Amino acid sequence: MTLLRALFSRMLSLVVVLCVCFFALEALPGDACTTFLDQDAQDPELLHNCRVKLGIDQPIPIRFAKWAEALLHGDLGTSVARDRPVAEVVAPHLRNTFLLAILAASVAFPVSIVLGVLAAVWRGTAFDIGMSAFFLVAMTLPEFLIATVLIFIFAISLQWLPAITVVATGAPILEVLPNIILPVAVLSLVMVAHTMQVVRTRVIEAMQSDFVETSRLRGLSFQRVLLGHALPSALPPTLNVIALSLASLLGGVVVIERVFNYPGLGTLTLQAIHDRDMPLVQAVVVIFALTYVSLSLLADLISTLLDPRIARRAD
């Protein structure tokens, strides 16, 4: 029942977001024809013929109805600036963005677990205070600033890593990997900053529980209690935060991809907005919204499966 309510609320939110984004994008000044024609857009006949050809001469409500109907059938439309199916344009960029997010999560999850447990075990020590202070600063700094600092250190000063991505959009993954170490590092740092504190707090709470004290009195070792009880109790909220961090990562990935010239959905979105390629922009919004809803539902599912008390409390 809890998951059904969560699914309904997420789907309702998805519909609202898509409607708001569609009409907000349509309200932007200019369109694909004014951008494409440039100075020639002052000719009313040329401008009208272009809009008729691209199908953007119709009233906005009619275009929205056609767009929504096509979307329900899995048709994302045709890019007006590239004259290609939107799905074909988006596919390689989508792969690159998901590759970036998956690698960042793969790094952030184990690192946040280890650092969170160590900070909880060594609570109040220089390590705990130092890690907490460092990641608190990392949470407050804008992602583009963190990226700039890492570029200055590792690309300019030490010259260990490339400052920007220089591979083609559809390049093989093995060719892309060496070029995205810095983007992955930035995104991982942000995710660890949010997740480590959750692990630390939950492990401390578990270690102070009556069950742990009783287990210690029965002669169980500190390591066994830590790994057998405290750490498993910290996993549900940690996985939940990781899923939500991945969802919120979609907002930051636009900035990070722009900074590193990475050929993902963020870079594609900025170019599509510049070209006033509304079908392409709307398709990216749909992908971002669906991904966010899916990851947020995954976070709810993880919490319910790993901690059944949540479902019982909700019922």
Residue, then its C-alpha position, 0 to 999 in steps of 0.5 A: m500500500t505504501l509503495l502504491r501511494a508513493l507510485f501514485s504521488r510520483m506519477l502525479s508529480l511527473v505529469v505536473v512537471l512535464c506540463v509545467c516544463f512544456f508550457a515554460l519552454e514554449a513561453l521562451p522568446g523566439d523559436a527554432c525558425t527565428t534562430f535558424l533564419d537569423q536576420d532573415a526572420q524579419d521577413p514575415e513570409l519566410l518566417h511563416n513558411c518555416r513555422v509551417k514546415l516545422g509544425i510550430d505554427q499551430p496554437i500551443p494547446i494543440r501542439f501540447a495535445k499532439w506532443a502528449e499523445a506521441l509521448l504516450h506512444g513512446d515517440l519523442g518527436t523529431s529534432v527541428a534543428r538536426d532533422r533527425p528523430v530525437a531518440e536517435v540524437v539523445a541515445p549516445h548522450l544518454r549513455n554518456t550521462f548514465l555512465l558518468a552517474i553510475l561510475a560516480a555512485s560506484v565510487a561514492f558508495p563504498v567510500s562513504i560506507v568506509l569513511g562513515v564507519l571509521a568516523a563513527v568508531w573514532r568519534g570525536t577524534a581528529f579524523d572524525i572532526g577533519m572528515s566532517a569539516f571537509f565534507l561539510v565544506a564540500m556540501t556547501l560549495p557549488e559543483f562548478l567551483i569544486a570542478t575548477v579547483l580540481i582542474f587547477i590542481f590535477a590538470i594545470s598544476l600537476q598535469w596528471l589528467p585532462a582538463i576537458t573531454v576530447v572524445a567524440t559523443g559516440a566513442p567506445i566506453l573504453e576510450v571515454l573512461p580515461n577522460i572522465i576521471l575528474p568529472v567522476a571525482v567531482l560528482s563522487l565527492v558531492m555524493v560522499a559528502h551527503t552520504m557519509q554523515v548518514v552512515r556515521t549517524r546511524v552507526i553511532e545510534a546503533m552502537q548506543s542501542d540496548f541491543v548492542e550493549t547487551s551483545r557486548l555484555r554477552g561477550l561478543s567482540f566489538q568488530r562482530v557487533l559493528l559488522g553484524h548489527a551496526l553496519p546493516s542497520a545503517l545500510p537502508p538509509t544509506l542506500n536511500v540517500i545514494a538513490l536520492s543523490l543520484a536523482s539530484l545529481l541530474g541537476g548538477v550534471v548539466v553544470i559538470e558536463r559543461v565545465f568538462n565539455y563532456p558530451g552528455l545530456g547536459t551539454l546536449t540540453l544547453q545546445a538544444i536551448h540555444d537552437r530553440d530545438m523544443p522537441l529535443v529539450q522537451a525529450v531531455v526533460v522527460i528523461f530527467a523527470l522519469t529518471y528522478v521518479s524511478l530513482s526516488l521510487l527505488a529509494d522508497l522500495i529499498s527502505t521498505l524492503l530493508d527496513p519493514r518497520i517503515a511499511r508497518r508505520a505507514d500502514 
